[in-house]
Amino acid sequence: MYKIQYTLNLLPLSTYQDGESFLLNDLLSALGESDELELFNCDVVKDFIDFQWGSYAKFLHYFGGAVHLLYVLLFMIYTNYIYLDRYYESRVGLIWAMFICLLYPLVYDGMQFIKQGPAEYFSDFWNFLD
């Protein structure tokens, strides 16, 4: 006889309704505002965070980080060519490349603004920096 142990975590399913996240923000903000660090030792919370990271957040953060890193690299090259070497021939190409890198955060923050609405979007201080 062999014993098989099944572990079911239904918490990710309970945060979605018709493809829309309705309890996810409430759950994550409750976890973020809690002073009880022992909550993060709970297996259900660990599984939930791993599920959210693996299914959504990992690609989004890695892609955004890569675009930002590319923008910083292009900006460094632009600064070196234009201000230090006085090499003006590649100026237009570098400006267009930096502009293309800035389209991703512009679209991302624009979608966030449309989804949340102006009042909720500007209620968060960090969105003023965006």
C-alpha positions in Angstrom: 0.0 0.0 0.0 1.2 3.4 -0.9 -0.1 6.6 0.7 -0.5 9.7 -1.5 -0.8 13.1 0.1 -2.6 15.8 -1.9 -2.3 19.4 -1.1 -5.0 21.7 -2.5 -4.7 25.4 -2.3 -8.0 27.0 -3.4 -7.0 30.5 -2.2 -5.9 31.7 -5.7 -9.3 30.7 -7.1 -11.2 32.5 -4.4 -9.7 35.8 -5.5 -11.0 35.9 -9.0 -14.6 36.2 -10.3 -15.2 36.1 -14.0 -11.6 36.7 -14.8 -11.5 39.9 -12.7 -9.5 40.2 -9.6 -11.9 41.4 -6.9 -10.4 40.2 -3.6 -6.7 40.2 -4.6 -6.0 43.8 -3.8 -7.9 43.5 -0.5 -5.9 40.4 0.5 -2.5 41.8 -0.6 -3.1 45.1 1.1 -4.2 43.3 4.3 -1.0 41.3 4.2 1.1 44.4 3.5 -0.4 46.5 6.3 -0.3 43.8 8.9 2.3 43.9 11.7 2.1 40.2 12.2 5.1 38.8 10.3 4.1 35.3 11.3 1.4 35.5 8.6 4.1 35.1 6.0 5.2 31.8 7.5 1.8 30.2 6.8 2.0 27.7 4.0 -1.2 29.0 2.4 0.2 32.6 2.2 3.5 31.3 0.8 1.7 29.3 -1.8 -0.5 32.2 -2.7 2.5 34.6 -3.1 4.4 32.0 -5.1 1.3 31.5 -7.4 0.9 35.2 -8.0 4.6 35.6 -8.6 4.8 32.7 -11.0 1.7 33.3 -13.0 1.7 37.1 -13.3 4.3 39.2 -11.5 7.6 37.6 -12.5 7.3 38.2 -16.3 5.9 41.7 -15.7 8.7 42.8 -13.4 11.5 41.1 -15.4 10.3 42.7 -18.6 9.9 46.1 -17.0 13.3 45.8 -15.4 14.9 44.9 -18.7 13.3 47.8 -20.5 14.5 50.2 -17.7 18.0 48.7 -17.8 18.1 49.2 -21.6 16.9 52.8 -21.2 19.6 53.6 -18.7 22.2 51.9 -20.9 21.1 53.9 -23.9 21.1 57.1 -21.8 24.6 56.5 -20.7 25.7 55.9 -24.3 23.9 59.0 -25.4 25.5 61.1 -22.7 29.0 59.7 -23.5 28.6 60.3 -27.2 27.0 63.7 -27.1 28.6 65.5 -24.1 32.0 63.8 -23.8 33.0 62.7 -27.3 31.0 65.4 -29.2 29.9 62.7 -31.6 26.6 64.1 -32.9 26.0 61.7 -35.9 24.3 59.0 -33.8 22.1 61.5 -31.8 18.8 60.9 -33.6 19.1 57.1 -33.5 19.8 57.1 -29.8 17.0 59.5 -29.1 14.5 57.2 -31.0 15.8 54.2 -29.1 15.3 55.9 -25.8 11.8 57.0 -26.8 10.9 53.4 -27.7 12.1 52.3 -24.3 9.9 55.0 -22.6 6.7 53.7 -24.4 6.4 50.7 -22.1 6.1 52.6 -18.9 3.8 55.1 -20.6 1.4 52.4 -21.7 1.6 50.6 -18.4 0.8 53.6 -16.3 -1.8 54.7 -18.8 -3.6 51.4 -18.5 -3.4 51.7 -14.7 -4.8 55.2 -14.9 -7.7 54.0 -17.0 -8.5 51.0 -14.8 -8.4 52.8 -11.5 -9.7 56.2 -12.6 -8.2 59.6 -11.8 -9.2 59.8 -8.2 -7.8 56.4 -7.1 -4.8 56.7 -9.4 -3.7 60.0 -7.9 -4.5 58.9 -4.3 -1.2 57.0 -4.4 1.8 59.2 -4.0 4.1 57.1 -6.1 1.9 57.6 -9.2 2.8 61.3 -9.1 6.4 60.2 -9.7 5.3 58.1 -12.6 
